[in-house]
């Protein structure tokens, strides 16, 4: 009877300690569990916690050993609890062989304590695990859900004004992963994150959206140092070398000029600025202001107008000639898109980046190809000497496995010989895109189309493009062209000469873009780059003007 009373006294104290709303006294709970285990002659009691079934299967998890006499024992009872977020808690108790076995009543009481303990663990420690699963990603970074919770607390307390929010990603990180490997790449991301988090300090916040994309909150006075770091930071790679990490970022300084009622009021602004920073302009870190709102509104307007504009044939092909710098002969042309809406010309710089945010750019590319095929068919029917016309295709098209067959179908519908069409594609930065690009170029070549890589030398994977993809033509970016002030031994002239030599030795045609002066024409001749495209010869021309060049066949320019 004394043992019965003693057990219930200990059990009541245990329940009271576990349910104290003011303070959970963990040491007291441990002492009470040890007293109960001793009372029932147990040698050991172990509680284990697992985040998920995989962690349990792998033998991981966290171990809480409440009681251990050091004696080897056999399992008396084991209980396992699974929460609604698939985290798991188990408790197992042991008894030494020489001890008197538990009676049925004693075993019931032991299991009552075990179930009570697991209930406590599930509500408290596993509650922490559930929170971690909800607010942290698989790599342990705080996630967007955590950010929303943080922002709501800051908004409700009125502490958000005066802070700054920023959203950024690591530029060209897919290429860094290719260079250093996935494991080292993850370590670089972790180091970069830790550095930015330290700059934000305990009064700020930093979370990961996924991959190499992050959002942070910091005090206004911390922003300058964070911007400096995001502009360029040297991160060790683990082999005594460093990699320079730059970012594209959108920043919103949260002043009382803006009404902030929800996390979306902050996130919408930094995402707008971030998208503008990613748009390819010179500014890689963009601050949100009213001009960003105007850009966003214009972007939405363009997306709304596009379907009807396409149906109304408001997009026209302008042709920029390609000229042989030795003979002056017209050797080809590039078809460039111009949009005339309600009598006004909309700049390609306004609508192309916007359409590239969606698959609308793919529809426009195919429309332009059809326009070019229609013009070529008419020129052939009129008896004109036709030159090869290049048509630009956005990187978005690369993921379309049927692209080559679609291009072939359009050309054949207009009975255009394939040798009159050149498909111009840009470089890619991921392994998957690179594989798809290689396959598409090979299929186009097999079908008799010409293929060209645009802006060679701008991207970071150019040499792989030459080695692995069967192009016909390489277009050298205007940034490589020597200027008048570049002497014979200048870096610019050396680079241009070697790039052209490499392309020619690979058996490829080479054309220089952006040629604007006779001095540049001389440089092309000196380095045996036969073809040029640029304002020195002609700007992009409406079809009627270009047809005059077709009839003219040749340019006369100073020798």
C-alpha positions in Angstrom: 0.0 0.0 0.0 2.9 2.3 0.7 4.4 1.6 -2.7 1.0 2.3 -4.3 0.8 5.7 -2.5 4.4 6.4 -3.2 4.0 5.8 -7.0 0.9 8.0 -7.3 2.7 10.8 -5.3 5.6 10.6 -7.7 3.3 10.4 -10.7 1.2 13.4 -9.7 4.4 15.4 -9.1 5.6 14.3 -12.6 2.4 15.4 -14.3 2.4 18.7 -12.4 6.0 19.4 -13.4 5.3 18.6 -17.1 2.2 20.8 -17.2 3.4 23.8 -15.3 2.3 26.7 -17.5 4.7 29.2 -16.0 7.9 27.1 -16.2 8.8 23.6 -17.3 11.3 22.3 -14.7 13.3 19.8 -16.8 15.8 18.8 -14.0 12.9 18.1 -11.6 11.2 15.9 -14.3 14.5 14.0 -14.7 14.8 13.4 -11.0 11.2 12.1 -10.7 11.6 9.8 -13.7 14.8 8.4 -12.0 12.9 7.8 -8.7 10.1 6.0 -10.5 12.6 3.9 -12.5 14.4 2.9 -9.3 11.1 2.1 -7.6 10.3 -0.5 -10.3 13.9 -2.0 -10.4 14.7 -0.7 -13.9 18.3 -0.6 -15.0 17.9 2.0 -17.8 15.3 4.2 -19.5 16.1 5.8 -22.9 14.0 8.2 -25.0 15.0 8.9 -28.6 13.7 11.6 -31.0 13.8 11.5 -34.8 12.9 14.2 -37.3 11.5 11.7 -39.8 11.3 7.9 -40.5 14.5 8.1 -42.6 16.5 9.4 -39.7 15.1 6.6 -37.5 15.9 4.0 -40.1 19.5 5.3 -40.4 20.0 5.2 -36.6 20.3 8.9 -36.2 18.2 11.2 -34.1 18.7 12.6 -30.6 19.0 10.5 -27.5 17.8 11.5 -24.1 18.9 9.0 -21.4 16.8 9.7 -18.3 18.1 6.9 -16.1 21.0 4.4 -16.3 22.4 2.2 -13.4 25.2 0.9 -15.6 23.8 -2.7 -15.4 23.2 -4.6 -18.6 19.5 -5.3 -18.9 16.8 -6.7 -21.1 14.0 -4.8 -22.7 10.9 -4.6 -20.5 8.8 -2.3 -22.7 9.1 -0.1 -25.7 6.6 2.6 -27.0 6.8 4.5 -30.3 4.8 7.7 -31.1 4.5 9.3 -34.6 3.4 13.0 -34.8 1.2 14.5 -37.5 4.4 15.9 -39.1 6.0 12.5 -39.2 8.5 13.2 -36.5 9.0 10.2 -34.1 9.6 9.7 -30.4 10.4 6.3 -28.8 11.0 5.2 -25.2 12.5 1.9 -24.1 13.0 0.6 -20.5 15.4 -2.2 -19.4 15.7 -4.5 -16.4 18.8 -6.5 -15.2 18.2 -10.3 -15.4 18.8 -10.8 -11.7 15.9 -8.5 -10.7 12.4 -9.8 -9.9 10.3 -9.4 -13.1 7.5 -6.8 -13.1 4.0 -7.8 -12.1 1.2 -7.0 -14.5 0.2 -4.0 -12.3 3.8 -2.8 -12.2 4.2 -3.0 -16.0 0.9 -1.1 -16.4 2.3 1.7 -14.2 5.6 1.8 -16.0 3.9 2.1 -19.3 1.6 4.8 -17.9 4.7 6.8 -17.1 6.2 6.1 -20.5 3.1 7.2 -22.3 2.9 10.3 -20.2 6.6 11.1 -20.8 6.2 10.7 -24.6 3.2 12.9 -24.5 5.3 15.6 -22.8 8.1 15.1 -25.3 5.7 15.2 -28.3 4.2 18.4 -27.0 7.5 20.1 -26.2 10.7 18.7 -27.8 8.9 17.4 -30.8 7.0 20.6 -31.0 10.4 22.2 -31.5 11.2 19.6 -34.2 7.9 20.4 -35.9 8.7 24.1 -35.8 12.1 23.4 -37.4 10.5 21.3 -40.1 8.0 24.1 -40.8 10.4 27.1 -40.6 13.7 25.6 -41.9 14.6 23.8 -45.2 16.3 20.5 -45.6 19.7 22.1 -45.3 18.9 24.0 -42.1 18.3 27.5 -43.6 15.4 29.6 -42.4 12.7 29.5 -45.1 10.0 31.8 -46.5 7.5 30.7 -44.0 9.8 31.8 -41.2 10.3 35.1 -43.0 6.6 35.7 -43.2 6.3 35.0 -39.5 9.1 37.3 -38.7 7.7 40.1 -40.8 4.2 39.8 -39.2 5.8 40.1 -35.7 7.8 43.2 -36.8 4.7 44.8 -38.5 2.5 44.2 -35.5 5.1 45.7 -33.1 5.7 48.7 -35.4 9.5 47.9 -35.5 9.8 47.4 -39.3 10.1 51.0 -40.3 13.7 52.1 -40.6 14.9 48.7 -41.7 15.8 47.6 -45.2 14.7 44.4 -47.0 16.8 42.8 -49.8 16.4 39.8 -52.1 19.4 38.5 -54.0 20.9 35.5 -55.8 24.4 34.4 -56.5 25.3 35.2 -60.1 26.5 32.4 -62.4 26.5 29.9 -59.5 25.7 27.0 -61.8 29.1 27.5 -63.4 30.9 27.7 -60.1 29.3 24.4 -59.1 30.6 22.9 -62.4 34.1 24.2 -61.6 34.4 23.3 -57.9 31.9 20.5 -57.5 28.5 20.3 -55.6 30.0 19.7 -52.1 32.4 22.7 -52.3 29.6 24.8 -53.9 27.3 24.1 -51.0 30.1 25.2 -48.6 30.6 28.4 -50.6 26.9 29.2 -50.3 27.0 28.4 -46.6 29.9 30.7 -46.1 28.3 33.5 -48.1 25.1 33.1 -46.1 26.9 33.2 -42.8 28.8 36.3 -43.7 25.6 38.2 -44.8 23.8 36.9 -41.6 26.6 38.2 -39.5 26.3 41.6 -41.2 22.6 41.6 -40.5 23.4 40.8 -36.8 20.8 39.7 -34.2 18.5 42.6 -35.1 18.1 41.3 -38.7 17.0 38.2 -40.4 18.2 36.1 -43.4 16.4 33.2 -45.1 16.8 31.1 -48.2 14.2 30.8 -50.9 15.9 27.8 -52.4 19.2 27.1 -54.3 21.3 30.3 -54.2 18.4 32.7 -53.6 18.0 34.6 -50.3 15.9 37.3 -48.6 17.2 39.4 -45.7 16.1 42.2 -43.3 18.6 44.5 -41.7 18.8 47.8 -39.9 19.2 50.8 -42.2 22.6 51.6 -40.8 23.8 48.1 -41.7 22.8 48.3 -45.3 25.9 49.9 -46.8 28.2 47.1 -45.6 25.8 44.5 -46.8 25.6 46.1 -50.3 29.4 46.3 -50.5 29.5 42.5 -49.7 26.8 41.6 -52.2 28.6 43.6 -54.9 31.5 41.2 -54.7 33.0 38.9 -52.0 36.0 36.5 -52.1 35.0 33.1 -50.7 37.6 30.4 -50.0 37.0 27.2 -52.0 38.8 24.9 -49.6 41.9 24.4 -51.7 43.8 27.6 -50.8 42.0 29.4 -53.6 39.1 31.8 -53.7 36.1 32.5 -55.9 34.6 35.9 -56.4 30.9 35.8 -55.7 28.7 38.6 -57.1 25.0 39.0 -56.8 21.9 40.5 -58.4 19.9 42.2 -55.7 16.7 44.2 -55.2 16.6 46.5 -52.1 13.7 48.2 -50.4 14.4 50.8 -47.7 11.3 50.6 -45.5 10.4 54.2 -44.6 7.2 55.6 -43.2 6.4 56.9 -46.7 5.1 53.4 -47.5 2.1 51.8 -45.8 3.1 48.3 -44.7 0.2 46.1 -43.6 1.4 42.6 -44.6 4.6 40.8 -45.5 3.4 41.0 -49.2 3.9 44.8 -49.1 7.6 44.2 -48.4 8.2 41.1 -50.6 6.4 42.6 -53.6 8.7 45.6 -53.6 12.0 43.8 -53.2 11.0 41.2 -55.9 10.2 44.0 -58.3 13.6 45.6 -57.8 15.3 42.2 -57.9 13.6 41.4 -61.3 14.8 44.7 -62.6 18.4 43.9 -61.4 18.2 40.5 -63.1 17.0 42.1 -66.4 20.5 42.4 -67.8 21.1 46.1 -67.4 24.2 47.6 -65.9 22.8 47.9 -62.4 23.1 44.6 -60.6 21.8 46.0 -57.3 18.6 48.0 -57.7 16.8 50.0 -55.0 13.0 50.1 -55.1 11.4 53.4 -55.9 8.5 54.8 -58.0 10.4 54.2 -61.2 10.5 50.4 -60.4 6.7 50.6 -60.0 6.5 52.3 -63.4 8.7 49.6 -65.0 6.5 46.8 -63.4 3.3 48.5 -64.6 4.8 48.8 -68.1 5.9 45.2 -68.0 2.4 44.1 -67.1 0.9 46.3 -69.8 3.2 44.8 -72.4 2.2 41.3 -71.4 -1.5 42.3 -71.7 -1.0 43.8 -75.1 1.1 41.0 -76.6 -1.5 38.5 -77.7 -3.6 41.0 -79.6 -0.5 42.7 -81.0 0.7 39.4 -82.3 -2.6 38.6 -83.9 -2.7 42.1 -85.4 0.8 41.6 -86.9 2.2 44.7 -85.1 5.6 43.0 -84.9 7.8 43.5 -88.0 11.1 42.2 -89.2 13.9 44.7 -89.8 17.0 43.4 -91.5 20.5 44.4 -90.6 22.9 43.5 -93.5 26.1 41.3 -93.1 28.9 42.5 -95.4 32.1 40.9 -96.7 34.8 43.4 -95.6 37.1 42.5 -98.5 34.6 42.5 -101.4 31.8 44.7 -100.0 29.3 42.0 -101.1 26.0 41.6 -99.1 26.5 38.2 -97.6 23.5 37.8 -95.3 21.3 39.7 -92.8 20.0 39.4 -89.3 16.2 39.7 -88.7 15.5 42.0 -85.8 12.1 42.5 -84.3 10.4 45.9 -84.1 7.0 46.6 -82.5 4.7 49.3 -83.9 1.7 49.9 -81.6 -0.8 52.7 -82.4 1.7 54.5 -84.6 4.5 54.3 -81.9 7.7 52.3 -81.9 8.1 50.3 -78.7 11.8 49.7 -78.0 13.0 46.1 -78.1 14.7 46.9 -74.7 11.3 47.5 -73.3 9.4 44.4 -74.6 12.0 41.7 -75.2 13.1 41.3 -71.5 9.4 41.4 -70.4 8.4 38.7 -72.9 11.4 36.6 -71.8 9.9 36.4 -68.3 7.2 34.1 -69.8 7.0 31.8 -72.7 5.6 34.6 -74.9 9.1 35.1 -76.2 8.9 31.7 -77.8 5.7 32.6 -79.6 7.4 35.8 -80.9 10.5 33.9 -82.1 8.4 31.6 -84.2 6.3 34.5 -85.5 9.6 36.2 -86.6 10.8 33.0 -88.3 7.5 32.7 -90.2 7.8 36.4 -91.2 11.3 35.8 -92.5 10.2 32.7 -94.4 7.3 34.6 -96.0 9.7 37.4 -97.2 12.3 34.9 -98.5 9.6 33.0 -100.4 8.5 36.3 -102.0 12.0 37.3 -102.9 12.6 33.9 -104.6 9.4 34.2 -106.5 10.4 37.7 -107.6 13.7 36.4 -109.0 15.9 38.2 -106.4 19.2 36.8 -105.3 18.5 35.7 -101.8 21.0 35.7 -98.9 21.0 33.7 -95.7 18.8 35.4 -93.0 19.5 34.7 -89.3 16.7 34.6 -86.8 17.2 34.9 -83.1 15.8 32.3 -80.7 15.7 33.0 -77.0 17.3 30.6 -74.5 13.7 29.7 -73.4 13.3 27.8 -76.6 16.1 25.4 -75.8 13.9 23.4 -73.4 11.5 22.6 -76.3 12.6 19.2 -77.6 10.5 19.6 -80.7 12.1 23.0 -81.6 14.1 21.7 -84.6 11.1 19.9 -86.1 8.9 23.0 -85.6 11.5 25.2 -87.4 11.7 22.7 -90.2 7.9 22.6 -90.6 7.6 26.4 -90.9 10.4 26.6 -93.5 8.9 23.8 -95.5 5.4 25.3 -95.3 6.8 28.3 -97.3 9.0 26.1 -99.5 12.1 27.9 -98.3 15.4 26.0 -98.9 16.9 25.4 -95.5 20.3 26.9 -96.4 18.6 30.4 -96.5 17.8 30.2 -92.8 20.3 30.6 -89.9 19.1 30.0 -86.4 20.9 32.2 -83.9 21.1 31.0 -80.3 22.7 32.3 -77.1 24.9 30.6 -74.6 23.5 28.6 -71.6 24.7 28.3 -68.0 23.4 25.0 -66.8 24.3 21.4 -67.7 20.7 20.6 -68.7 20.4 23.6 -71.0 23.8 22.9 -72.5 22.8 19.3 -73.4 19.5 20.4 -74.9 21.3 23.2 -76.9 23.8 20.6 -78.3 21.0 18.3 -79.4 19.0 21.1 -81.0 22.0 22.4 -83.0 22.8 19.0 -84.2 19.3 18.4 -85.4 19.2 21.7 -87.2 22.5 21.1 -88.9 21.3 17.6 -90.0 18.2 19.3 -91.5 20.4 21.7 -93.5 19.9 24.9 -91.5 22.8 27.1 -90.6 23.3 27.7 -86.8 25.1 30.5 -85.0 26.0 31.3 -81.5 25.3 35.0 -80.6 27.5 37.3 -78.5 30.5 34.9 -78.4 32.8 35.9 -75.5 30.2 37.5 -73.3 29.2 34.4 -71.3 31.4 32.2 -69.2 31.1 28.9 -71.0 32.2 29.9 -74.5 35.0 27.4 -75.1 32.7 24.5 -74.2 30.3 25.8 -76.8 33.0 25.7 -79.5 34.3 22.3 -78.5 31.0 20.4 -78.0 28.4 22.0 -80.3 28.5 21.8 -84.1 27.9 25.4 -85.1 28.3 26.9 -88.6 28.9 30.5 -87.5 30.3 32.3 -84.5 29.3 35.9 -83.9 32.0 37.7 -82.0 30.7 40.3 -79.6 31.5 43.9 -80.3 33.3 44.1 -76.9 36.2 42.3 -78.6 36.6 44.8 -81.4 39.7 46.9 -81.3 39.3 50.6 -81.0 41.4 53.2 -82.8 43.5 53.9 -79.7 44.3 50.2 -79.2 47.9 49.8 -80.4 49.3 46.7 -82.2 50.4 45.1 -79.0 47.4 46.0 -76.9 45.4 43.4 -75.0 42.3 44.2 -77.0 44.0 43.5 -80.4 45.7 40.3 -79.1 42.5 39.0 -77.8 40.6 39.7 -81.0 43.3 38.2 -83.2 43.4 35.0 -81.1 39.6 34.6 -80.9 39.3 34.9 -84.7 42.2 32.5 -85.3 40.7 30.0 -83.0 37.3 30.2 -84.8 38.8 29.9 -88.2 41.1 27.0 -87.3 38.0 25.1 -86.1 36.6 25.5 -89.6 33.8 27.9 -88.6 32.7 31.1 -90.2 33.4 34.2 -88.1 31.4 37.5 -88.1 32.0 40.6 -86.0 29.1 42.5 -84.5 28.9 46.2 -83.8 31.3 47.4 -86.5 31.0 51.2 -86.5 34.3 52.6 -88.0 36.6 52.0 -90.9 39.4 51.4 -88.5 37.5 48.4 -87.2 37.0 47.2 -90.8 40.8 47.4 -91.2 41.2 45.3 -88.0 38.9 42.7 -89.4 40.8 42.5 -92.6 44.1 42.2 -90.9 42.9 39.3 -88.8 41.0 37.6 -91.7 37.6 38.0 -90.2 35.6 38.2 -93.4 32.2 39.3 -92.3 30.9 42.3 -90.4 27.6 43.6 -89.2 27.1 47.1 -87.7 26.2 50.7 -88.2 29.2 51.4 -90.4 27.3 49.6 -93.2 23.7 49.8 -92.2 21.3 50.0 -89.3 18.5 47.5 -89.2 16.3 48.3 -92.2 12.6 47.9 -92.9 11.9 45.2 -95.5 11.5 47.7 -98.4 14.9 49.3 -97.7 16.6 45.9 -97.3 15.2 44.8 -100.6 17.1 47.7 -102.3 20.3 46.3 -100.7 19.5 42.9 -102.1 19.1 44.4 -105.5 22.3 46.5 -105.0 24.2 43.4 -104.0 27.3 45.2 -103.0 28.5 48.0 -100.7 31.0 50.7 -101.8 33.2 51.8 -98.9 36.6 53.4 -98.5 39.5 50.9 -99.0 
